[in-house]
Amino acid sequence: MRLVTVRIDGATRAGRVAGDEIVLLDAPDVRAVLAAGPVTSGSVPVGDSGGVMPLEGADLAPVVPAPDKIACVGLNYRDHAEETNNPLPKAPIYFAKYRRALTGPYDPIRLPPPEVSTKADWEVELAVVIGREVRNAGPDEALAAIAGFTVLNDVSIRDWQRRTTQMLAGKTFEGSTPVGPALVTADEIGDGRGLDVSCTVDGVTKQSSNTDQLVFGPAELVADLSTILTLDPGDIIATGTPSGVGHAREPQEWLWPGAVVRTAIEGVGEMVNTCVVG
């Protein structure tokens, strides 16, 4: 099953994708659907609202517009650790984003003004969406707590990221992080391993890898994070990016106004975002 959050007349509405249509649900967004109860194959815990609209051209919001938590993981691909000359982490490296960083799967990526930074970098990531409250989870419970997966582009402002030893400043610029287009439920994707991951900029491939390169898989991350805090329905875990980022290239490469970024994950979906300043 694929669930989306669509913008309609200044508000949002959750929807279920059915072929080339969106069946609107009686919930304001996907987070509200997940909070209402478990999402299973072919079944959601809320009713249809009676509306249907075309999927093509729909104004999709971030699939979870306002998650309670956005947890991100650094250096979690073996090929990315290698390209940055870092050892594989012995434990997950976490940082956070805030909800205003999120933007829709076809919305602009908002770059900082050039006097603030010109070093914006791309990072395609598989994102986990939590489907039920979970705390101190074992492996099986952690996997069961995953409602599904989506695509996230962890656009990073590298000079701000490296101002101090803490990464937050470069990771949560407002309107910089597309997420979507849909939540694809776990019954379609499995545990998130073995999926091809890619990013292109103006048609040139920058990242091409597979989630088999993950150091810590989705269920491992859910179990580990749930030891620290309670995970709630709609929480997002960005699982890390593979090799091919701009700052690791020789010479280094950065996003620029007008650049078109495509991020895709096999079986999950594709986002297309144009970079703008503002």
Buried (B, 14 or more C-beta within 10 A) or exposed (E): BBBBBBBBEEEBBBBBBEEEBBBBBBBBBBBBBBBBBEBBEEEBBBEEBEEEBEBEEBEBBBBBBBBBBBBBBBBBBBBBBBBEEEEEBEEBBBBEBBBEBBBBBBBBBBBBEEEEBBBBBBBBBBBBBBBBEBBEBEEEBBBBBBBBBBBBBBBBBBBBBBEEEEBBBBBBBBBBBBBBBBBBBBEEBEBBBEBEBBBBBEEEEBBBBBBEBBBBBBBBBBBBBBEEEBBBBBBBBBBBBBBBBBBBEEEEBBBBBEBEBBBBBBEBBBBBBEBBEE
